[in-house]
Amino acid sequence: MSIRKRLTQEESRLAALEAASALLIELGPQAVTLKAVASRIGRTHANLLHHFGSAAGLQKELAAYHAQQVCDVIADAVKATRAGEGTPGQVVDLAFDAFDQGGGAALATWMLLNGNEDALDPLVETIHDLVDELDETGTGKMKPASHSLVLLALGDALIGEALTRSLGLPRDAARATARTMLMAAAQEAGLFPPVQPC
């Protein structure tokens, strides 16, 4: 007989969010159910109801968890770029990858289709907090570029492959546009040292 390790409430909640994130990436947002997550971590459906209240609650917390993970990585990349150890292109790639391979666009779309619009609030708030944190000048000059970057990454994850193929453009056309835009905005705001296009 195996003995299951007793987890604290926070450890159990975090294990559920990590499992939900893995399901999102592996199988898509429709696979992120309380039953599937509970099965993956060896817990009961009732246990997850206790932590999240409902499937919508799980999705909302997953959006917040996913947003925080992504924004932490992007913040580190921005700081590295400012220190001359990275490029704005790497920041763009992280944002695009988060929405595409990381499942962010699929999760956002799934929540909107299920009428769970408020579940996107944590994502929006986390991005807002990141932009404010990284704006050392306090001018807000990076807000338009950040807005455009997120929209480009989201749109590219949803229809970028089909649209670039239809228009005869390279698959990374949106990323290239985002890199140019972010580099210009950051240099104008004095946030990154001058760099060569990437």
N, C-alpha and C positions, 0 to 999 in steps of 0.2 A: 504494500500500500504506500503510495507516494504522499508526502506531506507538503501541502501547498504553503509557500512562504506568506506570512501575514504582512500585508503592506499597509502603510499609513494611508490616510485618505488622500493626501497629496501624491504619494507614490502611485496609488491606484488610478487616480485621475490622470496623471502624466502618462502612465502606461497605456491607458485608453486613448489618449490623444495621439501618442506615437503610433499605436496600432491603426487608428483611424486615418492618420496621415499616410501610412504605408498602403492601406486599402485604397485610398484616393489615388495614389500614384500607380499602383498595380492594376486596379480594376475599374477606376472611375468613380465619380461621386455617388452614383446609384448603389454602389456596393457598401457605402458607409452607413450601415444600419447599427442600431444598438445590439441586435442579435449577433451580427458578424463581428463587431468589435469585441463583444463579451466572449465569444468563442475563441477569438484570436489570443486573448490574454488569460483565458482560463477562469473567467469570472461569470457571474450570472447576469441575466437581463435586468433583474431587480437591482443588482449592485450598480449598474450603469444608470438606471433610472434615478437612483439615489444621488449620484454625482451630477447628472445633467438634466434631469427632469423629463426630457423627451428627446426624440430624434432631432427636432429643431434646435434644442438646447445644445446637443452634441455638435451639430453643424456650426452653430454660432461660436462655441468655444474652439472648435477646430479652425475656424476662420481666424480667430484671434491668435491662436497658437501658431498657425502657419504664417500669419503676417509678422508676428514677433520674430520667428526664426529667420525669415527672409530679410526683414529690416535690420536685424543684428548683423547678418553677413554683409549686406550692402553698406551699412555704416562702417564696418571694418574696412571694406574695400575703398570707400571714399577717403577715410582717414589715411590709408596706405598711399592712395594717389596723391593726397596733399603732401605727404612726406617724401614724395618722389619714388615710391616703391610700387606703383601700379599705374594704370591708365584709366581715363574715363570710359574707354571701351570695355574694360572689365566690369565696371559698374553697370553699364548697359546690358552686358551679357548676363549678369546675375539677375537683373530685373526680368529680362526676357525668359530666362530659364525657369525662374520661379513661377511665372504664369503658364509656361508651356510644359516642360518636363516635370516641374514641381506640382502641377495640378491646380494652381491657383485660378486659372481661367475656368476650368471645368467646374470647380467648386463654386465659384461666384455665379456662373450660369445656372447651375443646378439649384442653388438657393433661390435665385430670382424666379426661376420657373416654378418652384414650389411655394411661391408667395412669401418667402422668408427674407424679405428685403432688409430688415433690421439686422440680420446676421452679417451683413457687409459692413456695419458700423465699426466693428473692431478693426477690420482691414483698413478702412478709410482713416480712422483715428490714428492707427499705428503709422501709416504713411505720413500723415500730417505731422505727428510728433517727430518722426525721423527728419523730415524736411526742416522743421524748426530747429531741431538739435544741431543739424549740420550747417545751418545758416549762421556762420560766425559773425557776419556783418550786421545781422538783424534787419536787413532791408527787405527781405522777402523776394529778392531778385530771382531766386532759384525755383520759386513756386510754379511759374508758368512752364518751365522746362521739366520739372518733376511731374507735373500734371500730364504734359504731353508724353513723357517717357512711359508712364503707367498706362495711358490709353493706347499708345503704340504697342506696348508689350502685350496687353490684354487682347487687342484686336488681332495682332499677329498670331497669337496662340489659337484664336478661334477660327480665323479664315485666311491667315497669311499664306499658307501653303497653296491653297486653291487659287487665291487671288494673284499671287506672284506668277504662278504657272499660267493662268489665263492671260495676264498682261505681258508675259514673256520677260519678266524681271528675275534677277537672281533671288534665290530663296532668302538671302539675308538683307534684302533691300530695306526693310523697315529698321533693322538693327543699324545699318549704315546711316540712315537718316537720323536715328536717335543718337548715335555717337557724335555726328557732326553738330547736332543741336545742343547736346549736353556740353560738349567741349566749348562751344562758343558762349553759351550762357554762363558756364562756370568761370571761364577766363574773363568775361565781362564783369562778373561779380567779384573777381579777384580771389576765387576760392581754390583754384588749381594753378600750379605753375604752368607756363606755356609748354605745350607738348606738340609733337608732330601728330598728324591725323593717324588713326588706327583703323 
